[in-house]
Amino acid sequence: MATEDKPKGPASYFPSIEKKYGQPIAHWLDLVAGLKGMKHMEMVAWLKSEHGMGHGHANAIVAYVLSR
């Protein structure tokens, strides 16, 4: 895979998130997209507490959703 083909930024975490947590990335993106009115770190804390997600993975998902 050429360097320019590799995902950059938050999306670079997606393969490991899918492998570790057993759900497609669309599942996590949809969950976070439904958290209307919450701040970035509140969403991260929610993923960590409710789904046992690590901080880096949770932060990547939230950052990706908020950037769209």
GUSE-23421 format. One record per atom (N, C-alpha, C): residue in three letters; x, z, y; atom name. Coordinates in Angstrom, 2 decimals. Each point is the difference from the previous one (the first is absolute). Layout:
% GUSE-23421
site r=ala&east=X&up=Z&north=Y&a=CA
...
% end
This chain:
% GUSE-23421
site r=met&east=0.86&up=0.00&north=-1.19&a=N
site r=met&east=-0.86&up=0.00&north=1.19&a=CA
site r=met&east=0.89&up=0.00&north=1.24&a=C
site r=ala&east=-0.20&up=-0.91&north=0.88&a=N
site r=ala&east=0.79&up=-0.08&north=1.22&a=CA
site r=ala&east=-0.33&up=1.15&north=0.92&a=C
site r=thr&east=0.96&up=0.38&north=0.82&a=N
site r=thr&east=-0.19&up=1.13&north=0.90&a=CA
site r=thr&east=-1.21&up=-0.18&north=0.89&a=C
site r=glu&east=-0.23&up=-1.20&north=0.50&a=N
site r=glu&east=-1.14&up=-0.22&north=0.89&a=CA
site r=glu&east=-1.34&up=0.07&north=-0.72&a=C
site r=asp&east=0.00&up=-0.04&north=-1.34&a=N
site r=asp&east=-1.23&up=0.10&north=-0.78&a=CA
site r=asp&east=-0.39&up=1.45&north=-0.31&a=C
site r=lys&east=0.93&up=0.91&north=0.15&a=N
site r=lys&east=-0.28&up=1.41&north=-0.31&a=CA
site r=lys&east=-0.87&up=0.60&north=1.09&a=C
site r=pro&east=-0.97&up=0.82&north=-0.42&a=N
site r=pro&east=-0.83&up=0.68&north=1.01&a=CA
site r=pro&east=0.86&up=0.92&north=0.86&a=C
site r=lys&east=-0.38&up=0.11&north=1.25&a=N
site r=lys&east=0.72&up=0.86&north=0.92&a=CA
site r=lys&east=-0.93&up=1.08&north=0.51&a=C
site r=gly&east=0.55&up=1.05&north=0.54&a=N
site r=gly&east=-0.80&up=1.06&north=0.58&a=CA
site r=gly&east=-0.80&up=0.73&north=-1.06&a=C
site r=pro&east=-1.18&up=0.49&north=0.38&a=N
site r=pro&east=-0.82&up=0.79&north=-0.93&a=CA
site r=pro&east=-0.32&up=-0.73&north=-1.31&a=C
site r=ala&east=-0.17&up=-1.32&north=0.06&a=N
site r=ala&east=-0.37&up=-0.76&north=-1.20&a=CA
site r=ala&east=1.10&up=0.03&north=-1.06&a=C
site r=ser&east=1.23&up=0.32&north=0.39&a=N
site r=ser&east=1.07&up=0.07&north=-0.99&a=CA
site r=ser&east=-0.21&up=1.14&north=-0.99&a=C
site r=tyr&east=-0.85&up=0.97&north=0.33&a=N
site r=tyr&east=-0.30&up=1.11&north=-0.89&a=CA
site r=tyr&east=-1.11&up=-0.33&north=-1.00&a=C
site r=phe&east=-0.75&up=-1.06&north=0.21&a=N
site r=phe&east=-1.20&up=-0.27&north=-0.78&a=CA
site r=phe&east=0.25&up=-0.10&north=-1.51&a=C
site r=pro&east=1.03&up=-0.71&north=-0.47&a=N
site r=pro&east=0.20&up=-0.06&north=-1.46&a=CA
site r=pro&east=0.22&up=1.38&north=-0.63&a=C
site r=ser&east=0.78&up=0.84&north=0.65&a=N
site r=ser&east=0.25&up=1.32&north=-0.58&a=CA
site r=ser&east=-1.23&up=0.90&north=0.10&a=C
site r=ile&east=-0.83&up=-0.19&north=1.03&a=N
site r=ile&east=-1.24&up=0.78&north=0.12&a=CA
site r=ile&east=-0.94&up=-0.37&north=-1.14&a=C
site r=glu&east=-0.15&up=-1.29&north=-0.27&a=N
site r=glu&east=-0.87&up=-0.43&north=-1.10&a=CA
site r=glu&east=0.50&up=0.54&north=-1.34&a=C
site r=lys&east=1.29&up=-0.06&north=-0.21&a=N
site r=lys&east=0.58&up=0.46&north=-1.27&a=CA
site r=lys&east=-0.17&up=1.51&north=-0.16&a=C
site r=lys&east=0.28&up=0.76&north=1.04&a=N
site r=lys&east=-0.02&up=1.45&north=-0.10&a=CA
site r=lys&east=-1.41&up=0.57&north=-0.10&a=C
site r=tyr&east=-0.95&up=-0.56&north=0.76&a=N
site r=tyr&east=-1.33&up=0.61&north=0.09&a=CA
site r=tyr&east=-1.07&up=-0.75&north=-0.80&a=C
site r=gly&east=0.37&up=-1.12&north=-0.63&a=N
site r=gly&east=-0.88&up=-0.67&north=-0.94&a=CA
site r=gly&east=-1.22&up=-0.70&north=0.59&a=C
site r=gln&east=0.00&up=-0.24&north=1.28&a=N
site r=gln&east=-1.11&up=-0.71&north=0.65&a=CA
site r=gln&east=0.57&up=-1.19&north=0.77&a=C
site r=pro&east=-0.76&up=-1.09&north=0.11&a=N
site r=pro&east=0.47&up=-1.11&north=0.82&a=CA
site r=pro&east=0.07&up=0.43&north=1.47&a=C
site r=ile&east=0.86&up=-0.63&north=0.75&a=N
site r=ile&east=0.19&up=0.39&north=1.40&a=CA
site r=ile&east=-1.30&up=-0.15&north=0.79&a=C
site r=ala&east=-0.84&up=-0.94&north=-0.38&a=N
site r=ala&east=-1.28&up=-0.17&north=0.70&a=CA
site r=ala&east=-0.85&up=1.27&north=-0.08&a=C
site r=his&east=0.08&up=0.72&north=-1.09&a=N
site r=his&east=-0.73&up=1.26&north=-0.15&a=CA
site r=his&east=0.42&up=0.98&north=1.09&a=C
site r=trp&east=1.29&up=0.16&north=0.19&a=N
site r=trp&east=0.52&up=0.96&north=0.99&a=CA
site r=trp&east=-0.30&up=-0.46&north=1.42&a=C
site r=leu&east=0.14&up=-1.30&north=0.24&a=N
site r=leu&east=-0.28&up=-0.52&north=1.35&a=CA
site r=leu&east=-1.46&up=0.19&north=0.36&a=C
site r=asp&east=-0.89&up=-0.22&north=-0.97&a=N
site r=asp&east=-1.43&up=0.20&north=0.25&a=CA
site r=asp&east=-0.33&up=1.46&north=0.28&a=C
site r=leu&east=0.61&up=0.92&north=-0.77&a=N
site r=leu&east=-0.24&up=1.42&north=0.23&a=CA
site r=leu&east=0.39&up=0.40&north=1.42&a=C
site r=val&east=1.18&up=-0.41&north=0.41&a=N
site r=val&east=0.50&up=0.38&north=1.33&a=CA
site r=val&east=-0.81&up=-0.70&north=1.09&a=C
site r=ala&east=-0.40&up=-1.23&north=-0.22&a=N
site r=ala&east=-0.80&up=-0.71&north=1.00&a=CA
site r=ala&east=-1.32&up=0.72&north=0.24&a=C
site r=gly&east=-0.48&up=0.74&north=-0.98&a=N
site r=gly&east=-1.25&up=0.75&north=0.15&a=CA
site r=gly&east=0.14&up=1.33&north=0.72&a=C
site r=leu&east=1.20&up=0.38&north=0.35&a=N
site r=leu&east=0.23&up=1.28&north=0.67&a=CA
site r=leu&east=-0.07&up=-0.16&north=1.51&a=C
site r=lys&east=-1.16&up=-0.37&north=0.48&a=N
site r=lys&east=-0.19&up=-0.25&north=1.43&a=CA
site r=lys&east=0.13&up=1.30&north=0.79&a=C
site r=gly&east=0.60&up=-0.08&north=1.17&a=N
site r=gly&east=0.10&up=1.13&north=0.90&a=CA
site r=gly&east=1.14&up=0.97&north=-0.29&a=C
site r=met&east=0.77&up=-0.27&north=-1.05&a=N
site r=met&east=1.13&up=0.88&north=-0.31&a=CA
site r=met&east=1.27&up=-0.58&north=0.61&a=C
site r=lys&east=0.91&up=0.89&north=0.36&a=N
site r=lys&east=1.30&up=-0.41&north=0.52&a=CA
site r=lys&east=0.91&up=-0.35&north=-1.17&a=C
site r=his&east=1.09&up=-0.70&north=0.33&a=N
site r=his&east=0.96&up=-0.46&north=-1.01&a=CA
site r=his&east=0.41&up=1.12&north=-0.95&a=C
site r=met&east=0.51&up=1.10&north=0.54&a=N
site r=met&east=0.51&up=1.06&north=-0.86&a=CA
site r=met&east=-1.11&up=0.74&north=-0.74&a=C
site r=glu&east=-1.21&up=-0.03&north=0.53&a=N
site r=glu&east=-1.13&up=0.58&north=-0.73&a=CA
site r=glu&east=-0.30&up=-0.83&north=-1.24&a=C
site r=met&east=0.08&up=-1.32&north=0.14&a=N
site r=met&east=-0.21&up=-0.88&north=-1.14&a=CA
site r=met&east=1.09&up=0.20&north=-1.05&a=C
site r=val&east=1.24&up=0.12&north=0.46&a=N
site r=val&east=1.12&up=0.24&north=-0.92&a=CA
site r=val&east=-0.23&up=1.30&north=-0.76&a=C
site r=ala&east=-0.36&up=1.05&north=0.73&a=N
site r=ala&east=-0.25&up=1.31&north=-0.63&a=CA
site r=ala&east=-1.14&up=-0.09&north=-1.01&a=C
site r=trp&east=-1.02&up=-0.79&north=0.30&a=N
site r=trp&east=-1.14&up=-0.17&north=-0.91&a=CA
site r=trp&east=0.45&up=-0.67&north=-1.30&a=C
site r=leu&east=0.78&up=-1.06&north=0.10&a=N
site r=leu&east=0.48&up=-0.67&north=-1.21&a=CA
site r=leu&east=0.87&up=0.94&north=-0.83&a=C
site r=lys&east=0.80&up=0.81&north=0.66&a=N
site r=lys&east=0.86&up=0.94&north=-0.70&a=CA
site r=lys&east=-0.80&up=1.09&north=-0.70&a=C
site r=ser&east=-0.97&up=0.57&north=0.70&a=N
site r=ser&east=-0.74&up=1.13&north=-0.57&a=CA
site r=ser&east=-1.08&up=-0.44&north=-1.00&a=C
site r=glu&east=-0.68&up=-1.09&north=0.28&a=N
site r=glu&east=-1.10&up=-0.42&north=-0.86&a=CA
site r=glu&east=0.43&up=-0.88&north=-1.17&a=C
site r=his&east=1.14&up=-0.68&north=0.14&a=N
site r=his&east=0.42&up=-0.95&north=-1.03&a=CA
site r=his&east=1.41&up=0.25&north=-0.52&a=C
site r=gly&east=0.65&up=1.07&north=0.47&a=N
site r=gly&east=1.32&up=0.35&north=-0.49&a=CA
site r=gly&east=1.08&up=-1.00&north=0.33&a=C
site r=met&east=-0.20&up=-0.75&north=1.05&a=N
site r=met&east=0.94&up=-1.04&north=0.39&a=CA
site r=met&east=1.18&up=0.60&north=0.75&a=C
site r=gly&east=1.17&up=-0.56&north=-0.20&a=N
site r=gly&east=1.18&up=0.42&north=0.74&a=CA
site r=gly&east=-0.09&up=-0.41&north=1.46&a=C
site r=his&east=0.76&up=0.67&north=0.84&a=N
site r=his&east=-0.08&up=-0.25&north=1.44&a=CA
site r=his&east=0.34&up=-1.45&north=0.37&a=C
site r=gly&east=1.08&up=-0.53&north=-0.54&a=N
site r=gly&east=0.41&up=-1.37&north=0.34&a=CA
site r=gly&east=-1.03&up=-1.03&north=-0.40&a=C
site r=his&east=-0.55&up=0.15&north=-1.18&a=N
site r=his&east=-1.02&up=-0.94&north=-0.46&a=CA
site r=his&east=-1.27&up=0.10&north=0.84&a=C
site r=ala&east=-0.43&up=1.22&north=0.27&a=N
site r=ala&east=-1.20&up=0.20&north=0.82&a=CA
site r=ala&east=0.21&up=-0.56&north=1.40&a=C
site r=asn&east=1.14&up=0.26&north=0.57&a=N
site r=asn&east=0.30&up=-0.49&north=1.35&a=CA
site r=asn&east=0.03&up=-1.52&north=0.05&a=C
site r=ala&east=0.55&up=-0.63&north=-1.03&a=N
site r=ala&east=0.06&up=-1.47&north=-0.04&a=CA
site r=ala&east=-1.40&up=-0.60&north=-0.03&a=C
site r=ile&east=-0.88&up=0.56&north=-0.81&a=N
site r=ile&east=-1.36&up=-0.52&north=-0.09&a=CA
site r=ile&east=-0.72&up=0.15&north=1.33&a=C
site r=val&east=0.09&up=1.18&north=0.59&a=N
site r=val&east=-0.68&up=0.25&north=1.28&a=CA
site r=val&east=0.57&up=-0.91&north=1.09&a=C
site r=ala&east=1.31&up=-0.12&north=0.08&a=N
site r=ala&east=0.61&up=-0.86&north=1.01&a=CA
site r=ala&east=-0.46&up=-1.44&north=-0.16&a=C
site r=tyr&east=-0.10&up=-0.48&north=-1.23&a=N
site r=tyr&east=-0.43&up=-1.36&north=-0.25&a=CA
site r=tyr&east=-1.45&up=-0.20&north=0.45&a=C
site r=val&east=-0.87&up=0.92&north=-0.37&a=N
site r=val&east=-1.42&up=-0.11&north=0.37&a=CA
site r=val&east=-0.14&up=0.03&north=1.52&a=C
site r=leu&east=0.68&up=0.90&north=0.66&a=N
site r=leu&east=-0.14&up=0.13&north=1.45&a=CA
site r=leu&east=0.60&up=-1.18&north=0.76&a=C
site r=ser&east=0.93&up=-0.71&north=-0.63&a=N
site r=ser&east=0.63&up=-1.15&north=0.68&a=CA
site r=ser&east=-0.87&up=-1.25&north=-0.07&a=C
site r=arg&east=-1.03&up=0.00&north=-0.85&a=N
site r=arg&east=-0.85&up=-1.18&north=-0.15&a=CA
site r=arg&east=-1.02&up=-0.10&north=1.09&a=C
% end
